[in-house]
Amino acid sequence: MKNITDSFLSLSYWPSAGSFGFDTDILATNLINLSVVIGVLIFFGKGVLSDLLDNRKQRILRTIRNSEELREGAIEQLEKARARLRKVEMEADRFRVNGYSEIEREKLNLINSIYTTLEQFENYKNETIHFEQQRAINQVQQRVLQQALQGALGTLNSCLNNELHLRTIGANIGMFGAMKEKNN
C-alpha cells in the first residue's frame, strides 16, 4: 500500500511544466483576454464614468429644476387666470340677460387655453428630461467604446512584432483582393 501512495506522490509521475509555448485552446485564451480587458476597463474607467455620470446627473437635476420653475410659473398664470375667471363670472352675472352665451364661450376658451398651455409646459419638461437622459446615455456609451478601443489598440500594439504585423497585413490584403474579385 505504501508503494502505491509513494508512486502517486512521486515527482516522476507528474509531467514537468517547465516549457513555454502557445496555448491552442482558443476559447480559454479568449476568455482570459476578455476578462483582463474588462477588468482593466472597469478599473481605469470607473472614475471617469462616475465623474461623467455625476456631471450628467447635475445637468439633469438643473434641467428638472428649470422645468419645475416653468411649471410654477404656469401655476401662477393659472391662478391669475382663475382670478380673471372669477371676475368674468361676476361680470357674467351682471350681464347675463344681454350676453350670457358669449361670456360662457369666452370662459371656456380661456380655460381651454390655460389647460393647453399647462399641457405644453408639461410635455416640454418631459421631452427635455428624456432628451437629456438620452444624451447622457449616448455620451457614456461613446466614452466606454472609445476607452475600449484605446485599450484594445494598446494591447495589439504591445503584442505585435514586425513579422506578425507583416503576416497580418498580408492576410488582410489577400482577403480584400478575394472580396474584390468576388464582387467583380
MODELLER restraints for C-alpha pairs under 7 A, 6 or more apart:
rsr = mdl.restraints
at = mdl.atoms
rsr.add(forms.Gaussian(group=physical.xy_distance, feature=features.Distance(at['CA:7:A'], at['CA:13:A']), mean=6.97, stdev=0.5))
rsr.add(forms.Gaussian(group=physical.xy_distance, feature=features.Distance(at['CA:41:A'], at['CA:148:A']), mean=6.76, stdev=0.5))
rsr.add(forms.Gaussian(group=physical.xy_distance, feature=features.Distance(at['CA:56:A'], at['CA:136:A']), mean=6.02, stdev=0.5))
rsr.add(forms.Gaussian(group=physical.xy_distance, feature=features.Distance(at['CA:60:A'], at['CA:129:A']), mean=6.79, stdev=0.5))
rsr.add(forms.Gaussian(group=physical.xy_distance, feature=features.Distance(at['CA:60:A'], at['CA:132:A']), mean=6.38, stdev=0.5))
rsr.add(forms.Gaussian(group=physical.xy_distance, feature=features.Distance(at['CA:64:A'], at['CA:129:A']), mean=6.97, stdev=0.5))
rsr.add(forms.Gaussian(group=physical.xy_distance, feature=features.Distance(at['CA:67:A'], at['CA:125:A']), mean=5.39, stdev=0.5))
rsr.add(forms.Gaussian(group=physical.xy_distance, feature=features.Distance(at['CA:71:A'], at['CA:121:A']), mean=6.70, stdev=0.5))
rsr.add(forms.Gaussian(group=physical.xy_distance, feature=features.Distance(at['CA:74:A'], at['CA:118:A']), mean=6.31, stdev=0.5))
rsr.add(forms.Gaussian(group=physical.xy_distance, feature=features.Distance(at['CA:78:A'], at['CA:114:A']), mean=6.56, stdev=0.5))
rsr.add(forms.Gaussian(group=physical.xy_distance, feature=features.Distance(at['CA:85:A'], at['CA:107:A']), mean=6.74, stdev=0.5))
rsr.add(forms.Gaussian(group=physical.xy_distance, feature=features.Distance(at['CA:92:A'], at['CA:100:A']), mean=6.50, stdev=0.5))
rsr.add(forms.Gaussian(group=physical.xy_distance, feature=features.Distance(at['CA:92:A'], at['CA:103:A']), mean=6.32, stdev=0.5))
